[in-house]
Structure formats: structure tokens, C-alpha cells
Amino acid sequence: MFAFKKQRRTYDLIDAEILCESIKNIYFMTRKYDYPEKIFVQMEKQCSTQSIFIFRKLLVLFYLLCMKQLEEDVKIIIQHWTRMLKIKLGWINDFDKIIINYTISIFILDIFRLSSKLLKTFSGHTNFVWSIDYSNFDCNQVIYSGSEDKTVGIWYVDTNKQIQSFNEHSGSVYCVKYSQYYYHNYHYNVICSSSEDKTICFWNLKHNQRLKIFNEHDMSVNCIEFSPFNGGRYLCSGSTDKTIRLWDVETSKSLHVFDGHTRTVWCVDFSSFQNNDNNKSNIIGMIGGNGYTICSGAFDKTIRIWDIETAKQLNVFKGHEHWVRSVKYGSNELVNIILSGSDDISVRLWDIRSGQQIQMFNGHTNYVSSVEYSPFVVKNTEVGGNSNVICSGSLDNTIRFWDIRSNKNELYAINGNNGDEGIICLKFVSLKIKGNNNEKKSNNHCGVKMNTTIIILLFCFFSDTNLKQYTPFSLLITYNSYLNEYPTVFFPFK
């Protein structure tokens, strides 16, 4: 037993020397904004297997700290390194939490501004693109688009090529959504589209044909959204006929008509959170229980919240001075927030509980067509912590990022290319980085490298036939395969 400990101690000293050398090299590389993947690889070749598990975490954290020059934090972390090979598993778990906390705080726009660039452009539509969505199927990463040219486009991300097109709509295709319900229940890849022709169509990608059609709206169907509960079984739609409808995808029946808007309904969203405050009873209804809601934005300048079981209007938000183009429920700690964008060129936040506007963001110089909650946080010295970042796209041809806790000027703006006339829609998605052809493909991962993911921003332009893919991250850091039980964390570097 004593001999074993003595031998293990020798390995510890050797590994510690390798770690120190790696730390020194990383420090100099960060001065040049370089990413030290080669150092990581070399270290893992030299160190014992027992040390690699924690060394990589330590080096990733050190790299981040150097990038942000958090000198006091570096000192605190270094104090623990002298005992890192003697610590118990419980401390490793605590250290995982420390790393995740640090990476979240460093996952900010400062570095993003240095690294953002346009990755790809998808060309094929003959008129501008209204809507985009994304999914994975058959080991391929796929983008869907709905266009003014009356078609639904399907694109492979890897090849930039349009692989399918559905052209049976007789009017503009305003919205496209991938159906998780059909995939999980029937193993079908189905895309849903809504159109100016008053219909909602479901398309079977494998058989290249229309699966079903909903046609009970009296005018153009401008927006659709699948429920985040019940596996996406329910679909809501908003129309120029001033109504919102709730559909059962399984039975193809219209369950409710939400009537209250006085003009065109342009945008809808489902709540992901079941709030039983709206109805104190816990009776299970035909849709799955009380508490879920729908919000809608319309050309009557209002945002309305509806009870999904009773179809009753719960609240009306008034304040926008022009048409409401985009509404989004928040999630996690933002579940009581609604984000909106309007033709009055403002972005606004609303508190569901009080029914009041809590923030307004001014800076756009033309209609705000799309709003989203971004994956970023930003340091906010006024509140002494991190703030979430929201994102908006406008016909002023910019995508702007805002601190959710501050209504000062935007944090950052992405300008569209010359000749483009504005952003119509945007969406954040995660793309897996595939291995090369020489790498062995497993049945579970389809050749995707373990834990190598990149977040991209998809957006499309007004009066432009192209769909563009924009990446905030030109490089990334991920934990290795030992850490599958922890969230993959992404960092942008130039």
C-alpha cells in the first residue's frame, strides 16, 4: 500500500510539471487571442489518464480567466491547484459547478463582437424568405424555409444545397415549423407550413407529399407554433381573419377559436410554463391541464394572453403604437416575461403578473420584425451580476442585442450586407460538428464528434432571395467525452 502511494506520488509530480508548462504556454497564447487546442492534445498524450480528467477542466478555466484578465479569480483558483491530485470526488463535482459558473459569466458579448462572421448563404428561393426552422434527421442537419415565392424549402446545412421543395401552396408561405410530434410518435419527418392561401399544410419529407391540411381559417394564416407540452401535439395559428385557432395534430380537429383581436393576428407563442394561478382548480381538461397559455400579437397594436383550456382572454398589453410583429414567452427565470417587437420600431418587455410594460428598447430606425432570447449573458455592474441578452431583427437591416435589465443603447449590432433591405426573421440553433469521413461513425452519433457543438444565428432578409447562416462563434471549447453528464459550454474566440 505504501509502495503504491509512493509510485502514485511520482506520477503526480510529473503530471504537475506538465500542467505548469501547459499553463505557461496558454498564458502566452491568450495574449495573441489564440486557442490552445494543440496544448490540450499534447498534455493529454503526456499525462496519466487519472490526471487528464481534471487537468482539462483546469486548463479551460485558466484560459477563460486569462482571456478576461480576472487576476483575483486566477489567484483564488491557483490556490486549489496544489492539492488537485489529492482531492476527493466530491470536490471534483464542486469544481464542475465552479467551472460552469465561470463559463456562464464569461459567455458574454465582448468576445462575441470580435469573432462573429457570416458562415453560409443558402440560395434557391426566387423571392424573399419569411420564416425559418431547423431540425436533425437521418444524421443530417436541416433548415426549413417559407418564402414569398409560395414554396417551402428544405436545405442540408453541410452542403448548402436545397434538397426538397414543396410548391402546392397558392399563396406566400408565411411560417414553417418542424413537427416533433410526428417524429416522436410515428418516426416521420414532417414540416408544417402556413400560407396566404388560408391553409396550414403538413408535408411528409420521406414521401415528398402533403400529409394533411387544415383549412378552417377564413383568411391568410400568418403564424403557427407547436406546443412545447404533450410532445408538440397541439398547434396554434394566427390569421388575418382576426382569430387564433388551437388544433389537435393527432385528430386534425380545431379545438378552440380565440376571438378578441380587432385586426390581423401576426404572431403567436405558447407558454412553456404551466401557471396554475390563472385557474385555481386542478381539473385536467381535454388539452392536458389548466395553466398553459397562448400569447398573440396583432395589427390592433395589442398583445393578448389566452387560457388554452377555456379560450378565455386573460390579459391585454397595450403600449405599442403600431402593429405588433413578434412576441415570445420567456423561459427559466424569465417565465413571467413576454418580449415583443413592433412596427413602432421599439422592442419591449412585459410583466405577465402585473400586466405592465417593464422595459422599452429604442435604437432601431425601421420596423422590428423579429425578437428572440439569445444564449448570451452580459455583465451588468449596476445590478452587480449577469443580465440576459435579447435580440431583435429589423427592416433597418440590423440585428441588435440588448441587456434585458437596461434600456440604454444596444450592446451590439450586426449590420446586413449592402443591398439587403432588412431582416425579416432570426433564430438561434445548435449545430453539431461532424467528424471527417475517416472517423468511425457510431450508430448513436452518426459521425458527430462527441460534445462538439456550435451555436449559430439564422436570419433571412427582406427583398433578398437568400437565407443566411450567421455564426457568433468562429471557434469553440467543449468538455471532452468524460463530461457528458454536464452541459456542453461554448465560447467564441477570434
N, C-alpha and C positions, 0 to 999 in steps of 0.2 A: 504494500500500500504506500509506504514511504517512497519507494523507488518510482512508483507511478507518478506521484505528486512531483517529485524532483524532475522527472522527464517532461511532464506537462509544463512545469515552470520554464524549462528551456525553450519549449515551443512558444510560450507566452512572450518571452524576451525577444525572440526572433521576429515574431509577428508584430510586436510593438515597434521594433525598428523599422519594419516595412511600412507600418501605419504612419510613423513620423515622417518618413521620406515622402510618402504619398501626400500628406498634409502640406508639406513644404511646396511640393510641385503644384498642388491645387491652388495654393495661395497665389503663386506667380501667374498661373493660368487665368485666374479670375481678374487679375489686373488688366488682362487683354481681352476680357469677355469671351474666353474660350471655354468649351465644355470638356471636362476631363474624363471622357469615357475611356480613353486609352489607359489612363492611370488606374481606373477601376478594374479593367480587364487584366492588367499586369499584376495588380495587387492580388486578385483572386487566383492567379496562377501560382503566386509565391506563398500565400498564406495557407495555413491549415484550414480544413473545412469548418472546424468549430469556430474559427475567428471570422470567417467571411460573412457569416450571418449578421453580426453586429457591426463589423467594420464598414460594410457598405452603407449602412444607415448613418454611421458617424460621419463618413466622408460626404454623403449627400447633404447632411445637415451643415457640416462645416463649409461646404461650397456655398450653400444658400446664405449662411451668415456672412461669409466674405463678400458675396455679391451685394449684400445690403449694408455691409460695414457696421454690423451691430457688435461693437467691440466688447461692451459689457456682457452681452449674451455669450460671446465667444469665450470669455474668461470663465463664466459660470459652467459652460459645457466642458471646457478643458479640465476643470477640477474633477470631473467624474471619470475622465479617461484613464487615470492611473489605476483605477480599480475595475475597469470594464471587463477584464477577462476573469475576474473572481466573483462577479455578481451573480445573483440567483435569477431564475427565470422570471420571477415576479417583477424584478427591476427592469428586465428587458421589456416586459409588457408596458410598464410605466413609461419607459423610454420611447416606445412606439407612439404613445399618446403625445409625448413632448414633440416628437418629430412631426406628427400630423398637425399639432397646434402651430408649430413654427412654419410649416409649409403653407398652411392656410393663410397665415398673416403675411407671408411673402408673396402669395399668389395675387399680385396687385398689378395695376396698370402701368406703373413706372417702367417696368421691363417690357411689358407688352408693347408700349409705344415704340420701343427700339426694334422690335422683332417682327411686327406684323407685315404681311405681304400677300399679294394675290397669288393663289396657287393654280387655279384652273378656271377655264371658261368652257361651258357646255353650250355648243351651238347646234341649232336644228329647228327651233321654232321659227315661224315666219311672221310672228307678231310678238308683242311684249308678254312677259310671264307674270301672271297674277299671284301664283301660290306655289309653295314647295313643301315637300315632306321627305322623310328618309326612313330606310329600314335595312335590315340584313336578311338575306335568304339565299339558300343554295351556295353558301360560302362566298357570296358576293355582297358588296355594299352598294345599295341602290338609292338613287334620288328620283323623286317623282315631281312632275311639274304640271301645272294647269295654265293654259295660255289663252290670250285673246284670239288666237288662230283656231279656236274651238277644239283643240286636241289635248289629250293627256299624254305626257312624255315620260318614258322610263329610261334611266341612264345608269350605266355602270360607272362608279367613281374611279376605279382603277384605270379604265381605258378612255374615259371622257366621251364614250360613244353612246348614242341613243340606240337602245336595243329593241324597244317596242313603242308603239303609238296607238292610242285609241281615238278614233275620229268620228264617232257616231253622234256626238252632241251637235245640235244645230245652232248653238249659240256659244258665246265666250265661256270658258271654263274658269270660274272664279276661285274655286278651292279644291284641293286634293288632300286626302288623308289615307294613310295605310291602316288597314283593319287588323288589329291584334286579335280580335275575337275569332275571325275565320282561321287565322294561323294556329292559335292555341287549341281550337275546338275541332277543326277539320283538316288542319295542315295544308290549307290553301293560302296562297299569297294573293290577297285581294286589295285593290286600291279603290277608294271611293271618291267620286267627284261630284261637284255641284255646278250648275250652269245657268246661264241666262235663259236657257230654253225651258225653265221651270222644273227641271228634273234633278234627281240625285241618282247616280248610277254606280253600281258595283261591278268591277272588272276582274275577271279571273286571269291572272298573268300566265299561268301554265297553259291554259287552253285558248288564250288570246281572244276572249269573248266576254260579252256582258253577262253577268250573273243574275242581276235583278235590277229593278228600277223603282224608285219612289217618285210619285208624280201628283201629290195632293196639294202642293203649293200653287197658288193662282198666278204668281209672277216669278221673276228671276230669283233663284236660290243663290245667295251671295256668300254664305259661310256655312261650314259644317264642323262638328267636333265630336269625337268619340268620348264616351265616359271613361274616366280613369278607374272606376269601380266596376264590379261584375264582369271583369275581363274585357271591357270595351263593348259590352252587349248593346248599349244604348247610344243613339246618335241624336244630337240636336242640330237644328238647321235654322238659319235666319233668312228672311226673304224680303223682297221689295213689296210684297203684299202686307207688310207691317206686322207679320206674325213670326213666332218661333214655334217650331214643332219638335216634339220628342218622339223618336222612333225606336221600336224594338227590332234590332237587326235580325234576330232569330226568326221572328214571326212575320216580319215585314209590315207590321201594323203601326199606324200613327197612334200614340198613346195619349198625348196631350197637345193642345194648342194654347200657347201663351199669348194672350191678346192684351195690349195696353199701349204699345208704341203707336205714335201717330204718323210716323213716316217710315221709310225704308230701314230695315234692320240689316246692318252691315257686318257685325261681328258678334260672336258668342263664345263662351267658355264655360266649362264645367268646374265646379269646386272639387278639389281632391280631398277635402276635409269634411267630415260629417259633423255638422254643428247642430246638436240637439236643442240648442237654445231657441231655435226657430219654432219648435214644436215640442212641448214638454212631454208628450206621450211617446212611448217607445213601440207603438204598433208597427209591425212590419207591413209595408204596402206592397203593391204589385211590382215596384221597381227595386225594392231591396231595403227599405227602411227610411225613416224620415231623417232630415238633416242635410241632405245634399241639395245643392242649389245650382242654378244657371245664372250667369250674368250676360247681359246683352248691351250692345252699343248701337245707336241708331242716328238717322239723319234728323231726328227731332231734338238733337243736342243732349239727350239724356242717356244715362246708364241705369239699367234696372236689374234687380235681383229677384229671382223666381224660385219658389219652392218646387222641387222636382216631383214630389208626390201629389201635391194638391193643385199645382199650376197657378197658385196664388202669387201675386206680386208682393214681395216683402219690403222692398225699398226702392227709392228713386234718387239718383245722384244728379243734381243739377249744378251747373257751373261752366261747362264748356259753352263757348259762344258760337260754335259751328258744328258741323257733322262729326260724330264720333266714329273713327275709322278702326280702332283696335282696342280690345280690352283683354286683360289677363289677370286671373287669380294668382295670388302668391302661394308659396308652399313653405313647409317647415316653420321657421319663426315668423314668416310673413303671411300666414294663412288668413289673417284678418285684413289683408290689403288687396285692393284692386288697382291695377296700373292701366292707364288709358292714354291714347293719342288721338288728336283731333285735327280737323281742317282749320281750327283756330290757331294753329302752329304751336300749340303747347302740349307738354307731357304732364300728366297729373297723377297723384296718388290719393286714394280714398280709403278711409277707415270704415270697414263694414259695420263695426259695432256702434259707432257714433253716427254713421251716415254722413260724415263730413269730409270735405277735402282737407288733406293734411300737408300736401306739398304740390307746388307747381314749378315746372322747369321750362324756362324760356331761353331760346337761342336759335331754334330753327327759324328759317325765313320763308318756309313754304309748308304745305300740308304735311302733317305727321301721319304716315300711312301704316306704320307697324311699330309695336313695342314688345320688348322681351325682358325677362330677368336674366342677366348674364351670369356666367360662372365665376365672376371676379368679386373680390372684395378690395377695399381701399382703406388705408389708414386715415382715420378722422381724429385729429388732435383735439377738436372741440368737444367731442364726446368721450375721448380717452379710450378708444378702441377701434374695431373694424366696422366698416359700413358695407352693406351690399351695393352692388352696382347694377343699374338698369341701363337698357339700351334702346335707342329709337332710330327708326329709319324714316327719311323724309323726301319729298319731292324737291327739296333744295339740294339733292344729290349728296347728302352726308348721312353717315351713321354716327350717332353721338352717344357717349357714355356719361352717366350721371351718378353722383353719390346720392343714395336714397335718403340720407339724413341731412342733406344740404341742398338748397335751391340756388346755389351760386352757379357760375358758369360751368359748362360741361367739363368733365375731366379730360376728355379726349375726343377727337373727331376723325373719322375716316372719310376722305373725300372720294367720290366716284370718279371714274375716268372722264377725260374730256370727251364731250359729245354725248355722254349719258345725261338723261333728263330727270333723274330721281330714283330713289329706292322705293319699291312697292312692298316688299316683304323680306323678312330675315328670320333666321332660325339657327340656334346653336345645336350642334350634334357632335357625337363622339365617333371617331373613325378608328378602326383597328389597323395597325401597320402590319401588312402581310410579310411573311418570310419569302426568300427567293426560291426559285424552282428547285434548287439543290437541297433545300431543307426538307426534312421528313415531315409530312403532314399527318397530324393525328386526326382521328375521327371526330374528336370533340372540338378541335380548334381550327380545322380547315386551313392549316398553314399559317394561322395568325400567330405572330410572336407573342409569347406569354407576357401579359401586362404592358404591351407597347401600344398606347392609345394616344390619339391626338384630338383635341377639340378644335372644330372649325366653325366658322360663321358662314352660312349660306345666305346669299341675298340675290335678288333679281331687280332689274332696272326698268323704269318706265321708258317707253319708246325705244326699247332695245330688245333684240331677239335672243339675247344671250342670257344664260343662267350662270352666275359666277360663284365660285367657291373661294372663300377668304379664310385664311388661317391666322389666328392670333399667335400661333406657336410655330416657329420655324425649327426649333429643336425641343426635345423633351427629356425629362428624367423620370424613370419609373423604378419602383421597387422590383426586385427580382422575384423569381417564382417561389421563393420561400415564404413570401408575404401575401399570398393570395387571400388570406382572411382579412387583410386590411385594405382600405380604399386605395386605389391607384391615384397617385398625385402627379400633377402635371405642372411643368414650369417652362416658361418661354425664355429663350436666350438667343442672342444675335449670333 
